[in-house]
Amino acid sequence: MHSTVTKQTGFVALMIVQIVFLVLYWVFVRYGKEASPIDKNPQDAGLNEQHESKYPHFQDIQVMIFVGFGFLMTFLRKYGYSATGYTLFLASLVIQWSVLMKGFLKMEDGKIDLSLENIIDADIAAAVPLISMGALLGRTTPIQLLFMALFEIALFAVNEYVALDILSICDVGGSITVHAFGAYFGLAVSLMLRPTKDQNDAGKYEGPTYTSDMFAMVGTLFLWIYWPSFNSVLADGTGQERAILNTYLSLAAATVTTFVLSALVSHENKLDMVHVQNSTLAGGVAVGSVCNLLIGAHGAVLIGIIAGTISVMGYRFITPFLTQKLRLHDTCGVHNLHGMPAVISAIASAIFVTMVTREEYKSDFGAIFPAMLNETEISANNMTENDATIHIMGGYDRTASAQAGYQLFGIAMTILVAIVGGILAGLVLKYTGFRKLQKEEQHQDELYWEVPAERKDE
């Protein structure tokens, strides 16, 4: 009998990981200047107030990660404890790990400066393995999720650094770096763990009940309400206002489109709760990369319509095809909610970037498109040519068409890195000593949770 990681050993390993985090924080992490005591200096007077102003957005993102994601995945009839519990566990783990992994890439004097912005970044990063978890929902153990999350965040941090700091792509809402990465990484892992042909049918508990679907709808509503905060938290000035407005309009348009198309393509022309729970959110993903741009209200609505359409069609036709032909199980349909809408967002960003002008964006131009600044603007912003050649690929003074090309390169690179990384993680989970769930153990809480006994009338 091959060796497996027992439940007890696995949870001991979790505590060891937490202790390792403790040591790493002790050695490398310090309070940033925003959190450190300062002398009363007029120049620093607004420093803390500026960062405190992000706290309402931070609260909103917390609700999205811990309540929205968790309850959205409770649709499986006997997986509610795991959906909400593992979301809490995984996000808490990833937030700590993400602060370290992102911090190692931007250390000063051998230390990671901790601020509210770091925690917000870490919260956003927590969405990545939670998206991947959606593709694998009910088919992995907590220890498998632990390994996947640790490896995925390390890879994600590097990919995000290259995309945002070196390629200097526009992705304030994280559609390219967060949603696309999480979706295609999870799908690649799922492909590696796919069942055999004779086990490709749905499991005994792979489906919802009326009550579990209602709980999942609670998650949808929390995500829908707070998505404008997710997309706008990293934007500043008027760009933040545009991000909120564009995200809200795109969500609204995607929601209306979802209801209409669901009634048209579903069996007996009835509304499908899967579409309502997921495709209504696709507008928030699809507008993420362009939400702070001058896309116009009509542009936001158009993106929402396209996203809602693609998402509903994905759930109705693409997901069944992938399951039947490739044995690729995507439990939550992350390809339709996160993957394809993220690609739409990247394409939209390339289109809108080609129309960018300095006159139109005025003072926002440098903040949104730093790689398009010329030598005069670099000097005005106290930058140096050394910054241009080291931190941004190709230097500054990009044309609009060149920036559009980098947008497309960014999504292509992200998908490639995510798929390759997911395949590697999946191979490790499949061919090493990690305990694997059998068909009859999947999509239920009993294996890892104390569950109240069901009454006979239930």
CORWO-V657380 format. One record per run of one state. SS is the DSSP state (helix for helix, strand for strand, loop for the rest). FROM is the first residue (numbers start at 1). LEN is the number of residues. If there is no record, write none. Layout:
[[SS & FROM & LEN] [SS & FROM & LEN]]
This chain:
[[loop & 1 & 6] [helix & 7 & 22] [strand & 29 & 3] [loop & 32 & 10] [helix & 42 & 3] [loop & 45 & 2] [helix & 47 & 6] [loop & 53 & 2] [helix & 55 & 21] [loop & 76 & 4] [helix & 80 & 25] [loop & 105 & 3] [strand & 108 & 1] [loop & 109 & 2] [strand & 111 & 4] [loop & 115 & 1] [helix & 116 & 21] [loop & 137 & 5] [helix & 142 & 25] [loop & 167 & 8] [helix & 175 & 18] [loop & 193 & 4] [helix & 197 & 3] [loop & 200 & 10] [helix & 210 & 23] [loop & 233 & 4] [helix & 237 & 29] [loop & 266 & 1] [helix & 267 & 3] [loop & 270 & 3] [helix & 273 & 14] [loop & 287 & 9] [helix & 296 & 31] [loop & 327 & 7] [helix & 334 & 20] [loop & 354 & 4] [helix & 358 & 11] [loop & 369 & 1] [helix & 370 & 3] [loop & 373 & 2] [helix & 375 & 6] [loop & 381 & 4] [helix & 385 & 7] [loop & 392 & 8] [helix & 400 & 32] [loop & 432 & 7] [helix & 439 & 3] [loop & 442 & 17]]
